[in-house]
Amino acid sequence: MTRRERKKRETRQKIFNAAIKLFNEYGFESTTIDMISEEADVARGTIFLHFSSKESILANWSYERLQEIEERREEWDFGDSCKQKVLRIYKIMNEVNIQNYDFIKVVVESSMKYRKVHESEKEVHFELRELFSDLIEEAQERGRLKAKFNPLVAANMLENIYYNALYDWVRSEGAWPLEEIMEEKVSIVFEGLDA
């Protein structure tokens, strides 16, 4: 990585960290680009070189979580059970969610309230669905899951389980048993998929 690329990455991270801090403190709606600019100590225009909007900053959070899943592949991509792989992916994602509850609350509430946030996160949802679809398809090819089901449809169900459980967990102020409910729902899906 060149010095210029490193500097660009550092600036992007600085903007992202400033925005996250402000979203936590003031909420998504009340945080302005000018506030982010001041907190990050960069020009307003610099923000738009890295992020097209506040919504894209939130989408970046989700994108970074998927990057982390890929980086931690050795922690979840082993064994023959597709179900266990999915549950290990959920576990890794939930570690971050639980540690960052206040911010996750901002993300979930913003996604529900502002269509632009949801639109910005769509690509990330598709990447998660694609990851689950690949795992299901591989298990189908090995004869471990029924081949008659469309892997993309089943993956969409797994993706929906994750986001719906996250939403319910936030609405319960973190009291809802997030991992337990996810595991039960995933078990129901895999009962239908198992060969």
C-alpha positions in Angstrom: 0.0 0.0 0.0 1.4 3.4 -1.0 1.6 6.3 1.4 -1.2 8.1 -0.4 -3.5 5.0 -0.1 -2.6 4.6 3.5 -3.4 8.3 4.2 -6.7 8.0 2.3 -7.7 4.9 4.4 -6.7 6.7 7.6 -8.9 9.7 6.7 -11.8 7.5 5.8 -11.5 5.7 9.1 -11.2 9.0 11.0 -14.4 10.2 9.4 -16.2 6.9 10.1 -15.1 6.9 13.8 -16.2 10.5 14.2 -19.6 9.8 12.7 -20.1 6.7 14.8 -19.3 8.7 18.0 -21.7 11.4 17.1 -24.5 9.0 16.0 -24.1 7.4 19.5 -24.2 10.7 21.3 -26.8 12.6 19.3 -28.6 10.0 17.2 -28.5 9.7 13.5 -31.1 12.3 12.7 -29.5 15.0 14.8 -26.0 14.5 13.6 -25.1 16.7 10.7 -22.3 16.5 8.1 -20.9 19.7 9.6 -20.7 18.0 13.0 -18.9 15.0 11.5 -16.5 17.4 9.7 -15.7 19.2 12.9 -15.3 16.0 15.0 -13.1 14.4 12.4 -11.2 17.6 11.8 -11.5 17.4 8.0 -13.2 19.7 5.5 -16.8 19.1 4.7 -15.9 18.2 1.1 -13.5 15.6 2.3 -16.3 13.6 3.8 -18.1 13.5 0.5 -14.9 12.1 -1.2 -15.2 9.1 1.1 -18.9 8.8 1.8 -21.8 10.0 -0.4 -24.1 10.6 2.7 -24.7 9.9 6.4 -26.6 6.9 5.3 -23.5 5.5 3.5 -21.6 5.8 6.7 -24.1 3.5 8.4 -23.9 1.1 5.5 -20.1 1.1 5.9 -20.6 -0.2 9.4 -22.5 -3.2 8.1 -19.9 -3.7 5.3 -17.1 -3.8 7.8 -18.9 -6.5 9.8 -19.1 -8.6 6.6 -15.4 -8.0 6.0 -14.7 -9.2 9.6 -16.7 -12.4 8.8 -14.4 -13.1 5.9 -11.3 -12.3 7.9 -12.4 -14.7 10.6 -13.3 -17.5 8.2 -11.2 -20.1 10.0 -13.5 -19.6 13.1 -16.7 -20.6 11.3 -15.9 -22.4 8.0 -15.1 -25.9 9.2 -16.9 -29.1 9.7 -19.7 -30.5 7.5 -22.7 -28.9 9.1 -24.0 -25.9 7.2 -26.3 -25.1 10.1 -23.3 -24.9 12.5 -21.4 -22.6 10.1 -24.4 -20.3 9.9 -24.7 -20.2 13.7 -21.0 -19.5 14.1 -21.3 -16.6 11.7 -24.3 -15.3 13.7 -22.2 -15.7 16.9 -19.3 -13.6 15.4 -21.8 -10.9 14.3 -23.6 -10.9 17.6 -20.3 -10.4 19.6 -20.0 -7.0 17.9 -23.7 -6.3 18.3 -23.7 -6.9 22.0 -20.5 -4.9 22.6 -22.0 -2.0 20.6 -25.6 -2.1 21.7 -26.1 1.7 21.7 -24.8 2.0 18.2 -26.7 -1.0 16.9 -29.8 0.6 18.3 -29.1 3.7 16.2 -28.4 1.6 13.1 -31.6 -0.5 13.5 -33.9 2.5 14.3 -32.4 4.6 11.5 -32.8 1.7 9.0 -36.5 1.4 10.0 -37.2 5.2 10.0 -35.2 6.4 7.0 -35.6 4.7 3.7 -32.3 6.1 2.4 -30.5 4.2 5.2 -32.2 1.0 4.3 -31.4 1.6 0.6 -27.7 2.1 1.4 -27.6 -1.1 3.4 -29.2 -3.3 0.6 -25.9 -4.2 -1.0 -24.6 -5.5 2.4 -27.8 -7.6 2.8 -27.2 -9.1 -0.6 -23.6 -10.0 0.3 -24.7 -11.8 3.5 -27.4 -13.6 1.5 -24.9 -14.6 -1.1 -22.6 -16.0 1.6 -25.4 -18.1 3.1 -26.5 -19.2 -0.4 -22.9 -20.4 -1.2 -22.8 -22.4 2.1 -26.2 -24.0 1.4 -25.4 -24.8 -2.3 -22.1 -26.4 -1.2 -24.0 -28.6 1.4 -26.5 -29.5 -1.3 -23.8 -30.6 -3.7 -22.4 -32.8 -0.9 -25.8 -34.3 -0.3 -26.1 -32.9 3.2 -29.1 -30.7 2.4 -32.1 -31.3 0.1 -31.3 -30.2 -3.4 -34.9 -29.3 -4.3 -34.7 -26.0 -2.4 -33.4 -22.9 -4.1 -30.3 -21.9 -2.0 -30.9 -18.2 -2.5 -34.4 -18.4 -1.1 -33.2 -20.4 1.9 -30.3 -17.9 2.3 -32.8 -15.1 2.3 -34.7 -16.8 5.1 -31.5 -17.0 7.1 -30.7 -13.4 6.4 -34.2 -12.4 7.5 -33.9 -14.4 10.7 -30.7 -12.5 11.6 -32.1 -9.0 10.9 -35.5 -9.7 12.4 -33.9 -11.1 15.6 -31.7 -8.0 15.8 -34.7 -5.8 15.4 -36.6 -7.6 18.2 -33.5 -7.5 20.4 -33.2 -3.7 20.0 -36.9 -3.2 20.7 -36.6 -5.2 23.9 -33.7 -2.9 25.0 -31.3 -5.8 24.8 -33.3 -8.1 27.1 -34.4 -10.5 24.4 -32.3 -13.7 24.2 -30.7 -12.8 20.8 -28.5 -15.9 20.2 -31.0 -18.3 21.7 -33.8 -17.2 19.5 -31.6 -17.1 16.4 -30.5 -20.7 17.0 -34.1 -21.9 17.5 -35.2 -20.2 14.2 -32.2 -21.5 12.3 -33.0 -25.0 13.6 -36.5 -24.8 12.2 -35.2 -23.8 8.8 -32.7 -26.5 8.7 -35.2 -29.2 9.8 -36.9 -28.5 6.4 -33.6 -28.4 4.5 -31.8 -31.4 6.0 -31.4 -34.3 3.6 
